[in-house]
Amino acid sequence: MMEYLTEFYCRTIERAVKEVDFDYAIFGEDIAYKNGPLLSPKIVKEFMVPRYKRITRLLRENGIDIIFIDSDGNVEELIPLWLEAGINGVYPLEVAAGMDPVALRKKYGKNLVMMRGIDKRALIEGKDAIDRELESKLPYLCREGGYIPGCDHLVPPDVSLENYLYFLERMKEITLRCH
């Protein structure tokens, strides 16, 4: 099944890149939960990494150098395997699952590009919590580069419009201040 899907993806990519200039690609895996991967790193290395490599090689041959994987949960054990496979980006960096974009930047440097990683729970708590969350991450991450800030998952329904607009404005202010 995995071989069939890999062949399907490669053929689809070959056709698509002839007609469209892509800035990046995304694998949608959702391969983890709060406590870690749903599959062992051994299984991922044996069955997925070789197939990822075929796909990422094809993407790079066609000028697509930023390749993200989208997975909720704690994916930290899988990041080295994804980097080996040519996947160089990860999101949404779910804070409640222990994902820390500052620690990941310090560990992997610019070899790993990241998106999001701002704790959605701070948006519920209010302006002070939003400020603490943003100030604890954005100045460092924005100076280092290779990071696009945003909420670490869907914005919860109990976030007020006022808090959400405040979050967006503060995120903009801090990122502009860092450049």
C-alpha positions in Angstrom: 0.0 0.0 0.0 2.8 2.4 0.9 4.6 1.7 -2.3 1.4 2.2 -4.3 0.9 5.6 -2.6 4.5 6.7 -3.1 4.2 5.9 -6.9 0.9 7.7 -7.0 2.3 10.8 -5.3 5.4 10.9 -7.5 3.4 10.7 -10.7 1.0 13.4 -9.4 4.0 15.6 -8.5 5.6 15.1 -11.9 2.5 16.2 -13.6 1.8 19.1 -11.3 5.3 20.7 -11.4 5.0 21.0 -15.2 2.0 23.3 -14.8 2.6 25.1 -11.4 5.5 26.8 -9.7 5.4 25.7 -6.0 6.9 27.5 -3.1 6.8 24.5 -0.7 5.2 21.1 -0.2 3.4 19.6 2.8 3.1 16.0 4.0 -0.1 15.6 6.1 0.6 12.8 8.5 -0.9 13.3 11.9 1.4 10.6 13.2 1.6 11.5 16.9 -0.4 12.2 19.9 0.3 14.1 23.2 2.8 11.5 24.5 4.7 10.8 21.3 4.5 9.0 17.9 1.8 6.6 17.0 4.4 4.5 15.2 7.8 3.7 16.6 10.8 5.5 15.1 12.0 2.0 14.0 8.9 1.5 11.9 9.0 5.0 10.5 12.7 4.5 9.5 12.1 1.2 7.9 8.9 1.8 6.0 8.4 5.6 5.6 11.8 7.2 5.3 12.8 5.4 2.1 9.5 6.5 0.5 9.7 10.0 1.8 13.2 10.2 0.3 11.9 9.3 -3.2 9.2 12.0 -2.9 11.5 14.7 -1.4 14.1 14.0 -4.1 11.5 14.5 -6.8 10.3 17.7 -5.1 13.9 19.1 -4.8 14.7 18.2 -8.5 11.8 20.4 -9.3 12.9 23.4 -7.2 10.8 22.8 -4.1 13.3 23.1 -1.2 10.9 23.7 1.7 9.1 20.5 2.6 6.9 20.5 5.7 5.2 17.8 7.6 1.9 18.5 9.4 1.4 16.5 12.6 -0.2 17.2 15.9 1.2 15.8 19.0 4.7 15.3 20.2 6.8 14.5 17.1 10.2 15.2 18.6 11.5 11.6 18.2 10.6 11.7 14.5 12.3 15.0 13.6 15.7 13.4 13.0 14.1 10.8 10.7 12.2 13.4 8.8 15.4 15.5 8.3 17.2 12.4 7.1 14.3 11.8 4.6 14.5 15.4 3.3 11.6 16.8 5.2 12.9 20.1 6.6 9.9 21.7 8.2 7.4 20.9 10.9 4.1 22.3 12.2 1.9 23.0 14.1 4.3 22.4 17.1 1.5 21.6 19.6 2.6 23.1 22.9 0.2 21.0 25.1 2.1 18.0 23.7 5.4 19.3 24.8 6.6 20.8 21.5 8.9 23.8 22.1 9.9 25.8 19.0 12.7 27.6 20.9 14.2 24.4 22.1 13.9 22.9 18.6 15.7 25.9 17.0 18.5 25.6 19.5 18.8 21.8 18.8 18.5 21.8 15.0 19.4 25.4 14.0 18.2 26.4 10.6 18.1 22.8 9.3 14.6 22.8 10.6 12.0 25.3 9.5 9.0 25.7 11.7 5.5 27.2 11.6 3.2 28.1 14.5 4.0 26.8 18.0 2.2 29.6 19.9 0.1 28.0 22.7 -3.6 28.3 21.8 -4.5 28.2 25.5 -2.9 31.6 26.0 -5.5 33.1 23.7 -8.2 31.9 26.1 -6.5 33.2 29.2 -6.3 36.8 28.0 -3.9 39.6 27.1 -1.3 39.1 29.8 -1.0 35.4 28.9 -0.8 36.2 25.2 2.0 38.7 25.9 3.9 36.2 28.0 3.6 33.5 25.4 4.6 35.7 22.5 7.5 37.4 24.3 8.9 34.1 25.4 9.2 32.8 21.8 9.0 35.4 19.1 12.0 37.7 19.7 14.4 34.8 19.7 12.7 32.8 16.9 12.3 35.8 14.6 15.9 36.9 15.0 17.0 33.3 14.2 14.8 33.0 11.1 13.2 30.0 9.5 10.1 30.4 11.5 6.5 31.6 10.8 4.6 32.3 13.9 1.0 31.3 14.6 -1.4 29.4 16.9 -0.3 25.8 17.5 -3.6 24.4 16.3 -7.1 25.6 15.4 -8.1 28.6 17.4 -10.4 27.3 20.2 -14.0 28.4 20.0 -13.8 29.9 23.5 -11.3 32.5 22.4 -13.0 35.9 22.3 -12.7 38.0 19.2 -11.1 40.7 21.3 -8.3 38.3 22.5 -7.8 36.9 18.9 -7.4 40.4 17.5 -5.1 41.3 20.3 -3.0 38.2 19.6 -2.7 39.1 15.9 -1.8 42.7 16.6 0.9 41.7 19.2 2.3 39.0 17.0 2.7 41.6 14.2 4.3 44.2 16.6 6.8 41.8 18.0 7.8 40.3 14.7 8.3 43.7 13.1 10.3 44.8 16.1 12.7 41.9 15.7 13.7 42.8 12.1 
